[in-house]
């Protein structure tokens, strides 16, 4: 059974107090034990294939042609129903009309690209509806903890499942 939103916010605030009081280990144990009540998923590093299936709908291969006719590629993930985030250097020299966004369920065309001039971030808008990736709470990650990186390090084909890569 899911907890109503107002109680969910109160519970998460309570858990954050554990961290401030130096009870980080207790926080992690409680958060992992009851996180499903807040619709929080934790990757099981021993069962990465199952976790990958739950995220594959939200990870995209970005391929395109630069203004100098050089083929470029990278990875991105959806943050809302029509927005994909990637690194700015992946798309900054690409012609938006020559970019293909390749996902598990199809290929999408680019409507608009917004580049962050200070950070290496780009937001790509598509016309189709996407499934946003559920992100973890980065405020509580410490050096040395396991994290997962998912992407397409060497996209040799246009087939989504052939190229997905996990690093931990």
C-alpha atoms as an extended CHARMM CRD file, in Angstrom:
* protein
*
       168  EXT
         1         1  UNK       CA              0.0000000000        0.0000000000        0.0000000000  PROA      1               0.0000000000
         2         2  UNK       CA              1.3090000000        3.4300000000       -0.9850000000  PROA      2               0.0000000000
         3         3  UNK       CA              1.5860000000        6.2410000000        1.5460000000  PROA      3               0.0000000000
         4         4  UNK       CA             -0.2850000000        9.5130000000        0.7050000000  PROA      4               0.0000000000
         5         5  UNK       CA              1.9780000000       12.2890000000       -0.6120000000  PROA      5               0.0000000000
         6         6  UNK       CA              1.7590000000       14.5280000000        2.4980000000  PROA      6               0.0000000000
         7         7  UNK       CA              2.7880000000       11.6590000000        4.7880000000  PROA      7               0.0000000000
         8         8  UNK       CA              5.4640000000       10.6610000000        2.2830000000  PROA      8               0.0000000000
         9         9  UNK       CA              7.0750000000       14.1280000000        2.5000000000  PROA      9               0.0000000000
        10        10  UNK       CA              6.9480000000       13.9990000000        6.2980000000  PROA      10              0.0000000000
        11        11  UNK       CA              8.5040000000       10.5120000000        6.3450000000  PROA      11              0.0000000000
        12        12  UNK       CA             11.3280000000       11.5170000000        3.9960000000  PROA      12              0.0000000000
        13        13  UNK       CA             12.0190000000       14.6020000000        6.1380000000  PROA      13              0.0000000000
        14        14  UNK       CA             12.2120000000       12.3330000000        9.1830000000  PROA      14              0.0000000000
        15        15  UNK       CA             14.6690000000       10.0500000000        7.3810000000  PROA      15              0.0000000000
        16        16  UNK       CA             16.8800000000       13.0030000000        6.4280000000  PROA      16              0.0000000000
        17        17  UNK       CA             17.1250000000       13.8800000000       10.1240000000  PROA      17              0.0000000000
        18        18  UNK       CA             18.8780000000       10.5160000000       10.6050000000  PROA      18              0.0000000000
        19        19  UNK       CA             21.6390000000       11.7440000000        8.3120000000  PROA      19              0.0000000000
        20        20  UNK       CA             22.0160000000       15.0670000000       10.1040000000  PROA      20              0.0000000000
        21        21  UNK       CA             22.3030000000       13.2410000000       13.4260000000  PROA      21              0.0000000000
        22        22  UNK       CA             25.0840000000       11.0370000000       12.0950000000  PROA      22              0.0000000000
        23        23  UNK       CA             22.8490000000        7.9770000000       11.7410000000  PROA      23              0.0000000000
        24        24  UNK       CA             23.5620000000        7.4150000000        8.0290000000  PROA      24              0.0000000000
        25        25  UNK       CA             23.6210000000        3.5990000000        8.3070000000  PROA      25              0.0000000000
        26        26  UNK       CA             20.2440000000        3.5630000000       10.0800000000  PROA      26              0.0000000000
        27        27  UNK       CA             18.8980000000        5.8840000000        7.3790000000  PROA      27              0.0000000000
        28        28  UNK       CA             20.0020000000        3.5200000000        4.5990000000  PROA      28              0.0000000000
        29        29  UNK       CA             18.5320000000        0.4660000000        6.3140000000  PROA      29              0.0000000000
        30        30  UNK       CA             15.1480000000        2.1140000000        6.9430000000  PROA      30              0.0000000000
        31        31  UNK       CA             15.0490000000        3.7640000000        3.5300000000  PROA      31              0.0000000000
        32        32  UNK       CA             15.7610000000        0.4830000000        1.7290000000  PROA      32              0.0000000000
        33        33  UNK       CA             13.3180000000       -1.4790000000        3.8870000000  PROA      33              0.0000000000
        34        34  UNK       CA             10.4080000000        0.9500000000        3.4500000000  PROA      34              0.0000000000
        35        35  UNK       CA             11.3740000000        2.7170000000        0.1960000000  PROA      35              0.0000000000
        36        36  UNK       CA              8.8410000000        0.7530000000       -1.8370000000  PROA      36              0.0000000000
        37        37  UNK       CA              6.0780000000        2.5320000000        0.0800000000  PROA      37              0.0000000000
        38        38  UNK       CA              7.3190000000        5.7680000000       -1.5420000000  PROA      38              0.0000000000
        39        39  UNK       CA              7.7150000000        4.1600000000       -4.9820000000  PROA      39              0.0000000000
        40        40  UNK       CA             11.5180000000        4.1870000000       -4.6420000000  PROA      40              0.0000000000
        41        41  UNK       CA             13.3930000000        1.4040000000       -6.4310000000  PROA      41              0.0000000000
        42        42  UNK       CA             16.8320000000        0.2640000000       -5.3630000000  PROA      42              0.0000000000
        43        43  UNK       CA             19.0320000000       -1.5680000000       -7.8490000000  PROA      43              0.0000000000
        44        44  UNK       CA             20.0620000000       -5.0460000000       -6.7770000000  PROA      44              0.0000000000
        45        45  UNK       CA             23.6630000000       -5.2570000000       -7.9510000000  PROA      45              0.0000000000
        46        46  UNK       CA             23.3710000000       -9.0380000000       -7.9700000000  PROA      46              0.0000000000
        47        47  UNK       CA             20.4490000000       -8.9000000000      -10.4160000000  PROA      47              0.0000000000
        48        48  UNK       CA             21.3750000000       -6.1130000000      -12.8480000000  PROA      48              0.0000000000
        49        49  UNK       CA             19.4520000000       -7.6600000000      -15.7450000000  PROA      49              0.0000000000
        50        50  UNK       CA             16.1680000000       -7.1930000000      -13.8750000000  PROA      50              0.0000000000
        51        51  UNK       CA             17.0570000000       -3.5920000000      -13.0130000000  PROA      51              0.0000000000
        52        52  UNK       CA             18.0910000000       -2.9090000000      -16.6140000000  PROA      52              0.0000000000
        53        53  UNK       CA             14.7100000000       -4.0980000000      -17.8910000000  PROA      53              0.0000000000
        54        54  UNK       CA             13.0170000000       -1.5560000000      -15.6190000000  PROA      54              0.0000000000
        55        55  UNK       CA             15.1630000000        1.3100000000      -16.9550000000  PROA      55              0.0000000000
        56        56  UNK       CA             15.6270000000        0.3510000000      -20.6210000000  PROA      56              0.0000000000
        57        57  UNK       CA             12.4900000000        2.2560000000      -21.6920000000  PROA      57              0.0000000000
        58        58  UNK       CA             14.0790000000        5.5060000000      -20.4470000000  PROA      58              0.0000000000
        59        59  UNK       CA             17.6350000000        5.2430000000      -21.8660000000  PROA      59              0.0000000000
        60        60  UNK       CA             18.3470000000        6.5090000000      -25.3980000000  PROA      60              0.0000000000
        61        61  UNK       CA             21.0670000000        6.2880000000      -28.0060000000  PROA      61              0.0000000000
        62        62  UNK       CA             21.6280000000        9.6750000000      -29.6620000000  PROA      62              0.0000000000
        63        63  UNK       CA             23.1040000000        9.5740000000      -33.1720000000  PROA      63              0.0000000000
        64        64  UNK       CA             23.5510000000       12.4030000000      -35.5700000000  PROA      64              0.0000000000
        65        65  UNK       CA             25.6780000000       14.2130000000      -38.0980000000  PROA      65              0.0000000000
        66        66  UNK       CA             27.6750000000       17.2880000000      -37.1430000000  PROA      66              0.0000000000
        67        67  UNK       CA             27.7370000000       20.4730000000      -39.1760000000  PROA      67              0.0000000000
        68        68  UNK       CA             31.0670000000       19.1640000000      -40.5820000000  PROA      68              0.0000000000
        69        69  UNK       CA             29.4110000000       15.8950000000      -41.7270000000  PROA      69              0.0000000000
        70        70  UNK       CA             31.0310000000       13.8300000000      -38.9490000000  PROA      70              0.0000000000
        71        71  UNK       CA             28.8960000000       11.0480000000      -37.4090000000  PROA      71              0.0000000000
        72        72  UNK       CA             28.5090000000       11.6330000000      -33.6470000000  PROA      72              0.0000000000
        73        73  UNK       CA             26.7920000000        9.6480000000      -30.9090000000  PROA      73              0.0000000000
        74        74  UNK       CA             26.1280000000        9.5020000000      -27.1930000000  PROA      74              0.0000000000
        75        75  UNK       CA             23.6380000000        8.4870000000      -24.5230000000  PROA      75              0.0000000000
        76        76  UNK       CA             20.7660000000       10.2110000000      -22.8030000000  PROA      76              0.0000000000
        77        77  UNK       CA             17.7950000000        9.5380000000      -20.5680000000  PROA      77              0.0000000000
        78        78  UNK       CA             14.2870000000       10.9490000000      -20.3360000000  PROA      78              0.0000000000
        79        79  UNK       CA             13.4780000000       13.2680000000      -17.4430000000  PROA      79              0.0000000000
        80        80  UNK       CA              9.8730000000       13.9530000000      -18.4330000000  PROA      80              0.0000000000
        81        81  UNK       CA              7.3650000000       12.8510000000      -21.0430000000  PROA      81              0.0000000000
        82        82  UNK       CA              9.0750000000       14.8140000000      -23.8600000000  PROA      82              0.0000000000
        83        83  UNK       CA             12.5500000000       15.7330000000      -22.5840000000  PROA      83              0.0000000000
        84        84  UNK       CA             15.8570000000       13.8610000000      -22.7810000000  PROA      84              0.0000000000
        85        85  UNK       CA             19.0290000000       14.9390000000      -20.9810000000  PROA      85              0.0000000000
        86        86  UNK       CA             22.4890000000       14.3040000000      -22.3970000000  PROA      86              0.0000000000
        87        87  UNK       CA             25.8880000000       15.9590000000      -22.3230000000  PROA      87              0.0000000000
        88        88  UNK       CA             26.2020000000       19.2060000000      -24.2630000000  PROA      88              0.0000000000
        89        89  UNK       CA             29.3000000000       17.9630000000      -26.1010000000  PROA      89              0.0000000000
        90        90  UNK       CA             27.2190000000       15.1070000000      -27.5730000000  PROA      90              0.0000000000
        91        91  UNK       CA             24.8590000000       17.3820000000      -29.5230000000  PROA      91              0.0000000000
        92        92  UNK       CA             26.3280000000       20.8950000000      -29.6350000000  PROA      92              0.0000000000
        93        93  UNK       CA             27.8010000000       20.5390000000      -33.1410000000  PROA      93              0.0000000000
        94        94  UNK       CA             24.9630000000       18.4120000000      -34.5300000000  PROA      94              0.0000000000
        95        95  UNK       CA             22.3460000000       19.5320000000      -36.9730000000  PROA      95              0.0000000000
        96        96  UNK       CA             19.0290000000       18.9760000000      -35.0920000000  PROA      96              0.0000000000
        97        97  UNK       CA             17.3270000000       17.7390000000      -38.2810000000  PROA      97              0.0000000000
        98        98  UNK       CA             19.9840000000       15.0160000000      -38.6120000000  PROA      98              0.0000000000
        99        99  UNK       CA             19.6900000000       13.6240000000      -35.0670000000  PROA      99              0.0000000000
       100       100  UNK       CA             18.0410000000       10.2800000000      -34.3600000000  PROA      100             0.0000000000
       101       101  UNK       CA             16.9990000000        9.3860000000      -30.8310000000  PROA      101             0.0000000000
       102       102  UNK       CA             16.9130000000        5.5810000000      -30.6560000000  PROA      102             0.0000000000
       103       103  UNK       CA             14.9570000000        4.0210000000      -27.8260000000  PROA      103             0.0000000000
       104       104  UNK       CA             13.7830000000        0.5540000000      -26.9390000000  PROA      104             0.0000000000
       105       105  UNK       CA             10.3460000000        1.2790000000      -28.3930000000  PROA      105             0.0000000000
       106       106  UNK       CA             11.2780000000        3.2900000000      -31.4650000000  PROA      106             0.0000000000
       107       107  UNK       CA             13.1890000000        6.1070000000      -33.0770000000  PROA      107             0.0000000000
       108       108  UNK       CA             12.3070000000        9.7050000000      -32.3080000000  PROA      108             0.0000000000
       109       109  UNK       CA             12.9920000000       13.0030000000      -34.0310000000  PROA      109             0.0000000000
       110       110  UNK       CA             14.2280000000       16.1550000000      -32.3330000000  PROA      110             0.0000000000
       111       111  UNK       CA             11.9350000000       19.1500000000      -31.9920000000  PROA      111             0.0000000000
       112       112  UNK       CA             14.3480000000       21.4330000000      -30.1170000000  PROA      112             0.0000000000
       113       113  UNK       CA             17.6960000000       21.4060000000      -28.2670000000  PROA      113             0.0000000000
       114       114  UNK       CA             18.6100000000       23.6210000000      -25.3250000000  PROA      114             0.0000000000
       115       115  UNK       CA             22.3080000000       23.8540000000      -24.4220000000  PROA      115             0.0000000000
       116       116  UNK       CA             23.5750000000       24.8990000000      -20.9890000000  PROA      116             0.0000000000
       117       117  UNK       CA             26.4660000000       27.2920000000      -21.6530000000  PROA      117             0.0000000000
       118       118  UNK       CA             28.0670000000       26.7860000000      -18.2060000000  PROA      118             0.0000000000
       119       119  UNK       CA             27.6350000000       23.0560000000      -17.7020000000  PROA      119             0.0000000000
       120       120  UNK       CA             28.0670000000       20.1170000000      -20.0410000000  PROA      120             0.0000000000
       121       121  UNK       CA             24.3060000000       19.5100000000      -20.2290000000  PROA      121             0.0000000000
       122       122  UNK       CA             21.8290000000       19.5480000000      -23.0920000000  PROA      122             0.0000000000
       123       123  UNK       CA             18.0770000000       19.0360000000      -23.0290000000  PROA      123             0.0000000000
       124       124  UNK       CA             16.4720000000       17.5880000000      -26.1440000000  PROA      124             0.0000000000
       125       125  UNK       CA             12.7520000000       17.9850000000      -26.7810000000  PROA      125             0.0000000000
       126       126  UNK       CA             10.9190000000       15.3420000000      -28.8150000000  PROA      126             0.0000000000
       127       127  UNK       CA              7.2860000000       15.3130000000      -29.9460000000  PROA      127             0.0000000000
       128       128  UNK       CA              6.5630000000       11.7520000000      -28.8380000000  PROA      128             0.0000000000
       129       129  UNK       CA              5.7220000000       10.7040000000      -25.2660000000  PROA      129             0.0000000000
       130       130  UNK       CA              8.5390000000        9.0850000000      -23.2800000000  PROA      130             0.0000000000
       131       131  UNK       CA              8.8160000000        7.2210000000      -19.9740000000  PROA      131             0.0000000000
       132       132  UNK       CA             10.9250000000        9.2600000000      -17.5070000000  PROA      132             0.0000000000
       133       133  UNK       CA             13.7800000000        7.5180000000      -15.6900000000  PROA      133             0.0000000000
       134       134  UNK       CA             13.3280000000        7.2480000000      -11.9250000000  PROA      134             0.0000000000
       135       135  UNK       CA             16.3430000000        8.8750000000      -10.3220000000  PROA      135             0.0000000000
       136       136  UNK       CA             17.7730000000        8.1900000000       -6.8790000000  PROA      136             0.0000000000
       137       137  UNK       CA             18.3050000000       10.6920000000       -4.0870000000  PROA      137             0.0000000000
       138       138  UNK       CA             21.8210000000       11.9650000000       -4.8290000000  PROA      138             0.0000000000
       139       139  UNK       CA             22.0110000000       13.9460000000       -1.5670000000  PROA      139             0.0000000000
       140       140  UNK       CA             22.8840000000       10.7810000000        0.3220000000  PROA      140             0.0000000000
       141       141  UNK       CA             25.5090000000        9.2090000000       -1.9390000000  PROA      141             0.0000000000
       142       142  UNK       CA             29.0080000000        9.1770000000       -0.4810000000  PROA      142             0.0000000000
       143       143  UNK       CA             32.3940000000        8.4470000000       -2.0630000000  PROA      143             0.0000000000
       144       144  UNK       CA             32.9510000000        4.7040000000       -2.2400000000  PROA      144             0.0000000000
       145       145  UNK       CA             29.2860000000        3.7460000000       -2.5580000000  PROA      145             0.0000000000
       146       146  UNK       CA             28.1460000000        1.7190000000       -5.5450000000  PROA      146             0.0000000000
       147       147  UNK       CA             26.3440000000        3.5700000000       -8.3260000000  PROA      147             0.0000000000
       148       148  UNK       CA             25.2420000000        2.4720000000      -11.7700000000  PROA      148             0.0000000000
       149       149  UNK       CA             26.1130000000        4.1320000000      -15.0550000000  PROA      149             0.0000000000
       150       150  UNK       CA             24.0160000000        3.0950000000      -18.0330000000  PROA      150             0.0000000000
       151       151  UNK       CA             24.6880000000        4.1740000000      -21.5860000000  PROA      151             0.0000000000
       152       152  UNK       CA             26.0070000000        3.4370000000      -25.0600000000  PROA      152             0.0000000000
       153       153  UNK       CA             29.8270000000        3.6880000000      -25.0550000000  PROA      153             0.0000000000
       154       154  UNK       CA             30.3830000000        2.5160000000      -28.6390000000  PROA      154             0.0000000000
       155       155  UNK       CA             27.1670000000        2.4850000000      -30.6390000000  PROA      155             0.0000000000
       156       156  UNK       CA             27.9280000000        0.4970000000      -33.7680000000  PROA      156             0.0000000000
       157       157  UNK       CA             24.3380000000       -0.1510000000      -34.7920000000  PROA      157             0.0000000000
       158       158  UNK       CA             20.9150000000        1.4330000000      -34.5990000000  PROA      158             0.0000000000
       159       159  UNK       CA             19.5030000000       -1.3790000000      -32.4540000000  PROA      159             0.0000000000
       160       160  UNK       CA             18.8540000000       -0.2490000000      -28.8860000000  PROA      160             0.0000000000
       161       161  UNK       CA             19.4080000000       -3.5550000000      -27.0530000000  PROA      161             0.0000000000
       162       162  UNK       CA             22.6630000000       -4.3540000000      -28.8790000000  PROA      162             0.0000000000
       163       163  UNK       CA             24.5490000000       -1.4890000000      -27.3120000000  PROA      163             0.0000000000
       164       164  UNK       CA             23.3150000000       -0.8620000000      -23.7830000000  PROA      164             0.0000000000
       165       165  UNK       CA             26.1030000000       -0.9860000000      -21.2200000000  PROA      165             0.0000000000
       166       166  UNK       CA             26.1790000000       -1.0220000000      -17.4410000000  PROA      166             0.0000000000
       167       167  UNK       CA             29.0750000000        0.0310000000      -15.2660000000  PROA      167             0.0000000000
       168       168  UNK       CA             29.1180000000       -0.0690000000      -11.4900000000  PROA      168             0.0000000000
